[in-house]
Amino acid sequence: HDGHDGHDAQDGGVRVWSQTASGGDRSELLDSDRGPLSSVLAFRAAEQDASVETVVYFDADSTDGETTPFDAESIAVASTLVELLRGAVFRDARQLVSASPNSERIGPHADVVTQSDCVMHVLELCSKVAPSPYTVLLEGETGTGKGLLARLIHDLSDRKDQPLIIVNCAAIPEGLLESELFGHVKGAFTGADRAKTGLILAAQGGSLFLDEVGKMPLPMQAKLLQFLDDHQVRPVGGTESVDVDVRILCASKRDLEAMVRGEEFLEDLYYRLLDFPITVPPLRDRGGDIELLAELFIVRASQRLSRKSLRLTRAAAARLRAYTWPGNVRELEKVMTRAMLLASEDDRIRERHLPAQLLDAPGAVVEVSADGIVRPLKEQIAELERQAVQSTLERTAWNRSEAARQLRISYPTLLQKIRIFKLKES
């Protein structure tokens, strides 16, 4: 929490401290030895009578070099602790983690997982705009979590106890969209044998999330623009308008500005939606989030399958980092779920458990050190050589003769490199 100086993290073990909003003394809730600590997760738990801020310290064991700073075991431990506290959100300066890997809720119970500064900036924008009445436009590629953020904004607003209505504009036929949004009176058209309340009115007092707003037909864009101007709804076939208090949230994976230039999107509506635009970064720009999210999805899959959670090998993790993830977080989740199924008789998730598009991607690039200093060329070459040897051994199930043949080196040379790189068969 804000008043914590960080020194307790050196004591080791798992420690949970709580402090009331009034600044009362901290009380230790849990203490168990888990060795030296290298990472801190904090979360805030909202109680009925007082706001309680809690910090969880736990071992982020990465000594074998095969795990991310927050590996599957650590996330599972944190998840277990959180289940003891209602409505929790893990948080420190660089990370938000959900109250439970199984949670399907969004907002205070959302699966917002990151170590990325760019995502933390997006989360800060969401928290700042949430209490306001402004229209929010979320822009980003498919699978980046725009819907997740829309729910987060709603749950952080003063409308959180009112409905959040979600409309996928691309999934509703053009002829039905007006009736779905604005409703209709009985007899308005053939088949309208009874009146229907539109989704805008159904969201009264809450929020309306228009996903894929770029797929909305031009006539409907004009009607949406009028609603944003006067906040009144008149059902199809009706003669009276109804005042509606609703907050509009929109999302688009298409470039709306380019659509305006191509006369596919109304210019007036575009600028009306720009009250507060937020660009959601793609997964490939989120650095270490790839492995962090992968570990979380492994935990989820293991729980659904009632199996022990597995860890990624170095070679598999390198493949994840090297891939560009056009489907972003959604694609990563499917890949890790599939990998867990394929690794049912293994003790690790290996390269061979990953889909072909990841194996066909260019090899992983050796990164600079955390402080931005480029590693010596000799070290980088050695690391690439180690990755190549380990990857080939895993791909051949540690058949050394076959691995030597594929690497086009002699059998004794391969054995020498295995000793030099201290590679071991899992």
Phi, psi and omega in degrees: 000174188300331183271002183275135183264356173090350185291332182299337182296343181277349186283339182087161178091180176256122184231134177240123180241147176231151178214132180285163181299334181282356176089024181294172181297148177283148176232136181281125183262329185207139178212118176214141185288132174219018177088187183297146183254139177235356182217155180230135170240138176236148175216155180252131179247124180271118177262166181293318187262337183207153177276122182248128179253127188235144178241133177244125172255136175208160182293124174254073188293112178227026186293335181274358177076002184258355184245159174281166178306328176241090186276180186299319181296317181296318179295322179295319178298313180298320180299319179298318179296319184294326181300342178281346184237135186279138172062046186264152173225117176296142178199135161220196187295341186230009185205140168237133180229147185290161179294331179205136177301340180270355188296132175258359181280161178239165179091229180302341178250023189281154173270076177253104187239124182197151166238009188268133178297323183292325178285322177300323177296318177298317179296323177295319177298317180299317182291329180285321184275340185305314183287350184273169176269005188293147170288137182244132176247115179261120182242139180168168182293166177297141176081010182273351178100029181295320178295322177301316181290326177298317178294323178299315179300316179298314184288341177268357182265172177283003177262007189301334180272000179254170187295147165245109181261127182252128180234120174269104186295337181278344185264350183255126179305146184305320183290342182256348187298318180297317180295322179295318183280316188257348182081178177209159176268164178298132180081009182296330179202170181301126181096350179275075185277357175205158181290152180225132176281131180285162182292332177296312180292327179295337180270011183313126179083349183245222183231148175242119180257113179262096179279146182054049182296338178292343178271001181287131180299153182303316178301322179288329175300320180295320179292323177294320178300317179297320179296319179297334180278319186245351180052043177234144180240130173238115183296155178300127180085356182269168179241350182245141178261152181238132176289136182230131175257099182215145179260131184263127171241135182232156175217148178207136173266352178268154179282099185294327179296318177293325177293326176297316179296327179272008179058033175260349181219136184295129181297318180298319180292320179303311181288335176289327178282349183274024174308311182210086179279144177228125178263123182267123184289148175288161183299325183296341179264008186255013172056237185294353179297335183299308180289324179299313179292322179301315179297320179297317180292330175296316178300314179301311182297321180295323178291320179294325182270357182055047180231164177293139179289139179256165178243156180280141169285164179301318182296318178295318178298322178297322177296319178298318181292327185281338184283149184272348175053066178297333177268001174058218188299322180299318179293319180299318180298317179295321180296317182288326176297316178297317181298320178298321178294317183288335182266026185299333181248022182238167178253004177215158168268118186247175180305319184293348178270357181265153181290164187300324184295334177281323181287334179275351180289156177304150181298158181296140178268135178291130186269163174287166180291168185299330181272008175088002181273128181290132179289150178304147183303321181299319179293320180295319179295318179297321180294318178297321179294318178299316179298319181295317181294312182296318180298317181292320177298318180292322181293331180260015181055037178063032169279100189295323179296315180292321179297317179297320179297315181294325179279349180061045174229165181285159179300315178298324179296320178298315179299323179295318181291325177299320178290317182297315182274359178055045180277141180228143177281126182288000000 
